[in-house]
Amino acid sequence: MARMGADDLLIRTAKDDDEDAIARIDREAWSWLSDVVPQPAEDAEIFDDRRPPEQFLVAELDGRVVGHIRQAPPTPLASNRHVRQIQGLAVSPEAQGRGVGQALVEAACAVARADGIRKMTLRVLGHNAPARRLYERCGFVVDGVLPEEFLLDGRYVDDVWMGRPLND
C-alpha cells in the first residue's frame, strides 16, 4: 500500500495469514494502560465475521509485521455511515518509538478519506497519556469524556472520545 521512511516501513491491508502476527502483537503490547479486557489468550481469534482482515492495516518493518490498526463503522446505522472509528491499534514493543503508530493512524485516515468518510473517531483511556499524545499529533481532539467508565486494575479510568475531520 505505502512505504514510509528510511526504516523500510510498509503499511498495507491485512491478509488472512497475518492473523497470527496480529495476535502476537496484541499479546506483546497488552497493558491495563490501553486495554479494558484481560490479556488475550494464545489462541485468541482475531478475524471473524465482524472483524474481517479488510478492516485492518498492518505495518511491516524489514519484512516483519510489527503493528496493526483496525478501522470500522462505529454503528450499523445508515445515518452514521460517514464516520469510521479506530477500534484497535497496537505496535510490538521492539518497534515502539519509531513512528509506526503514527504511520498506522495516518494511513487509516487516508484509507477512510479515500472511501469518502468525513470523520474518524476513537476511544482512548484517560490515563493513557502516550496514546493521547499520538492521537493529538495526528489531529484528533477530545469530543467528550465519560468519567470513571472503567474499573481497571483497581482504578477507575475515564473513557475519552476523540475525533478528527477527514474532509479538510
Secondary structure, DSSP 8 states (H G I E B T S, - for coil): -EEETTTTEEEEE--GGGHHHHHHHHHHH--TTT-SS----TT----SSSS-GGGEEEEEETTEEEEEEEEE-SSS-GGGTTEEEEEEEEE-GGGTTTTHHHHHHHHHHHHHHHTT--EEEEEEETT-HHHHHHHHHTT-EEEEEEEEEEEETTEEEEEEEEEEES--
